[in-house]
Amino acid sequence: MGDKVRRMVVTGIEGQVVRSLLERGQLSEKFEVVALGRPALDLSEPDRVGAALREAQPDVIVSAAAYTAVDRAETDEPAAHVINAVSAGRIGAAAALLGVPVIHLSTDYVFDGEKPEPYLETDPVGPTSAYGRTKLAGERAVAEATDNHVILRTAWVYSPFGRNFLKTMLQLAESRDHINVVDDQVGNPTSALDIADGILLIADNLLESDAADLRGIFHMTGSGAATWADFAAEIFAASARYGGPIAEIGRIPSSAYPTPARRPANSRLDCQKLAHNHGVKLGSWEYSASETTERFIHSINIKS
Ligand SMILES: NC(=O)c1ccc[n+]([C@@H]2O[C@H](COP(=O)([O-])OP(=O)(O)OC[C@H]3O[C@@H](n4cnc5c(N)ncnc54)[C@H](OP(=O)(O)O)[C@@H]3O)[C@@H](O)[C@H]2O)c1
């Protein structure tokens, strides 16, 4: 019976997942969550990653920091590769050296989106963007460095923190009555706070058991699927309930909203393996999106 509080070291400082882990960690009796980011840990300097992690003395590492600017990565792939792939491998190597498990965050954008059904962990990958390629290389680098890993592919992350689609919609609705939103990409909106709850459970499982079926690649998203336009509609329905800003949604095809990076048309992830092996299943995205919207409206000035 290990009653000792374990030290969970999470990469990044201001990211959605790291901030959510810091918040949820305060409720945990099992983990003390520590954020490790720039300047102490800079992923654009892979050679210094190992020393920074050693110094932080983790019992478990959560690799949540990444180059996440999907469109910018199209013209900045070498820099994204260093952060998302080379340094991910160094994090895996540091975990191996320290004898601790690593939970590494990855993305639905490793898939090409051509499959009509939700993707399984065993489905062939085929990223359509530079970001997706660098994240896939990161998965492989972590897996090569240590068997004691969980690679968590998640998607469409939103939270009360940082920049995300939910916050953007509420901010736009402050000044616009009508917003056009893409309606031909389908995915799984996922609350970073729900991700944090899931990671705390997974980390506990890894520290309690050496079982091989707890390790490897897992999909972890909110339950239920949506297009971006469906997601926006739900945000405004919640906003209306809480007295926040609303806008009418124009449902448009991706072709009417060109972006540098091509995104998969279907990136729904099947999360049954995580439920079966780890006993972790995230709740409905609508419920969490409503809660996050309420939190925005009641606690912060969304114009700022
Ligand atoms: N956001 C999504 O929709 C989404 C979807 C699928 C998968 N994911 C994956 O989920 C994970 C968490 O995403 P998120 O939404 O929490 O990310 P985020 O909010 O965009 O934050 C990115 C984090 O990475 C850190 N970072 C960036 N460059 C760094 C560097 N050179 N050195 C150290 N830290 C650096 C940032 O540092 P600072 O704290 O200094 O700003 C920040 O903490 C990532 O692996 C991402 O690829 C995200």
The ligand as an SDF file (V2000), in Angstrom:
LIG
                    3D

 48 52  0  0  0  0  0  0  0  0999 V2000
   -5.0030   21.6460  -28.5340 N   0  0  0  0  0  0  0  0  0  0  0  0
   -5.5480   20.6490  -29.2290 C   0  0  0  0  0  0  0  0  0  0  0  0
   -6.6330   20.7870  -29.8230 O   0  0  0  0  0  0  0  0  0  0  0  0
   -4.8770   19.3070  -29.2690 C   0  0  0  0  0  0  0  0  0  0  0  0
   -5.4600   18.2780  -30.0310 C   0  0  0  0  0  0  0  0  0  0  0  0
   -4.8380   17.0380  -30.0600 C   0  0  0  0  0  0  0  0  0  0  0  0
   -3.6790   16.8200  -29.3590 C   0  0  0  0  0  0  0  0  0  0  0  0
   -3.1240   17.8300  -28.6470 N   0  0  0  0  0  0  0  0  0  0  0  0
   -1.8630   17.5720  -27.9470 C   0  0  0  0  0  0  0  0  0  0  0  0
   -2.1130   17.6870  -26.5570 O   0  0  0  0  0  0  0  0  0  0  0  0
   -0.9600   18.2240  -25.8930 C   0  0  0  0  0  0  0  0  0  0  0  0
   -1.3740   19.4130  -25.0450 C   0  0  0  0  0  0  0  0  0  0  0  0
   -1.9290   20.4230  -25.8790 O   0  0  0  0  0  0  0  0  0  0  0  0
   -2.4260   21.7950  -25.2720 P   0  0  0  0  0  0  0  0  0  0  0  0
   -3.6980   22.1330  -25.9780 O   0  0  0  0  0  0  0  0  0  0  0  0
   -2.3660   21.7500  -23.7880 O   0  0  0  0  0  0  0  0  0  0  0  0
   -1.2790   22.7680  -25.8230 O   0  0  0  0  0  0  0  0  0  0  0  0
   -1.2160   24.3610  -25.7550 P   0  0  0  0  0  0  0  0  0  0  0  0
   -2.2910   24.8940  -24.8830 O   0  0  0  0  0  0  0  0  0  0  0  0
   -1.0940   24.8440  -27.1500 O   0  0  0  0  0  0  0  0  0  0  0  0
    0.1620   24.6050  -24.9960 O   0  0  0  0  0  0  0  0  0  0  0  0
    1.3810   24.2410  -25.5450 C   0  0  0  0  0  0  0  0  0  0  0  0
    2.3510   24.0330  -24.4140 C   0  0  0  0  0  0  0  0  0  0  0  0
    3.5920   23.6500  -24.9810 O   0  0  0  0  0  0  0  0  0  0  0  0
    4.5920   24.4500  -24.4040 C   0  0  0  0  0  0  0  0  0  0  0  0
    5.7180   24.6170  -25.3050 N   0  0  0  0  0  0  0  0  0  0  0  0
    5.6970   25.0010  -26.6120 C   0  0  0  0  0  0  0  0  0  0  0  0
    6.9510   25.0970  -27.0600 N   0  0  0  0  0  0  0  0  0  0  0  0
    7.7770   24.7780  -26.0330 C   0  0  0  0  0  0  0  0  0  0  0  0
    9.1770   24.7080  -25.8730 C   0  0  0  0  0  0  0  0  0  0  0  0
   10.0230   24.9930  -26.8660 N   0  0  0  0  0  0  0  0  0  0  0  0
    9.6740   24.3430  -24.6660 N   0  0  0  0  0  0  0  0  0  0  0  0
    8.8580   24.0700  -23.6410 C   0  0  0  0  0  0  0  0  0  0  0  0
    7.5170   24.1360  -23.7270 N   0  0  0  0  0  0  0  0  0  0  0  0
    6.9910   24.4810  -24.9100 C   0  0  0  0  0  0  0  0  0  0  0  0
    3.9210   25.7710  -24.1140 C   0  0  0  0  0  0  0  0  0  0  0  0
    4.7610   26.4630  -23.2450 O   0  0  0  0  0  0  0  0  0  0  0  0
    4.3960   27.7790  -22.3610 P   0  0  0  0  0  0  0  0  0  0  0  0
    3.7580   27.2370  -21.1790 O   0  0  0  0  0  0  0  0  0  0  0  0
    5.7250   28.4020  -22.1310 O   0  0  0  0  0  0  0  0  0  0  0  0
    3.4820   28.6190  -23.2190 O   0  0  0  0  0  0  0  0  0  0  0  0
    2.5940   25.2920  -23.5740 C   0  0  0  0  0  0  0  0  0  0  0  0
    2.7140   24.9310  -22.2170 O   0  0  0  0  0  0  0  0  0  0  0  0
    0.0530   18.5170  -26.9960 C   0  0  0  0  0  0  0  0  0  0  0  0
    0.9390   17.4350  -27.0970 O   0  0  0  0  0  0  0  0  0  0  0  0
   -0.7760   18.5850  -28.2570 C   0  0  0  0  0  0  0  0  0  0  0  0
   -0.0220   18.2320  -29.3950 O   0  0  0  0  0  0  0  0  0  0  0  0
   -3.7090   19.0650  -28.5770 C   0  0  0  0  0  0  0  0  0  0  0  0
  1  2  1  0
  2  3  2  0
  2  4  1  0
  4  5  1  0
  4 48  2  0
  5  6  2  0
  6  7  1  0
  7  8  2  0
  8  9  1  0
  8 48  1  0
  9 10  1  0
  9 46  1  0
 10 11  1  0
 11 12  1  0
 11 44  1  0
 12 13  1  0
 13 14  1  0
 14 15  2  0
 14 16  1  0
 14 17  1  0
 17 18  1  0
 18 19  2  0
 18 20  1  0
 18 21  1  0
 21 22  1  0
 22 23  1  0
 23 24  1  0
 23 42  1  0
 24 25  1  0
 25 26  1  0
 25 36  1  0
 26 27  1  0
 26 35  1  0
 27 28  2  0
 28 29  1  0
 29 30  1  0
 29 35  2  0
 30 31  1  0
 30 32  2  0
 32 33  1  0
 33 34  2  0
 34 35  1  0
 36 37  1  0
 36 42  1  0
 37 38  1  0
 38 39  2  0
 38 40  1  0
 38 41  1  0
 42 43  1  0
 44 45  1  0
 44 46  1  0
 46 47  1  0
M  CHG  2   8   1  16  -1
M  END
$$$$
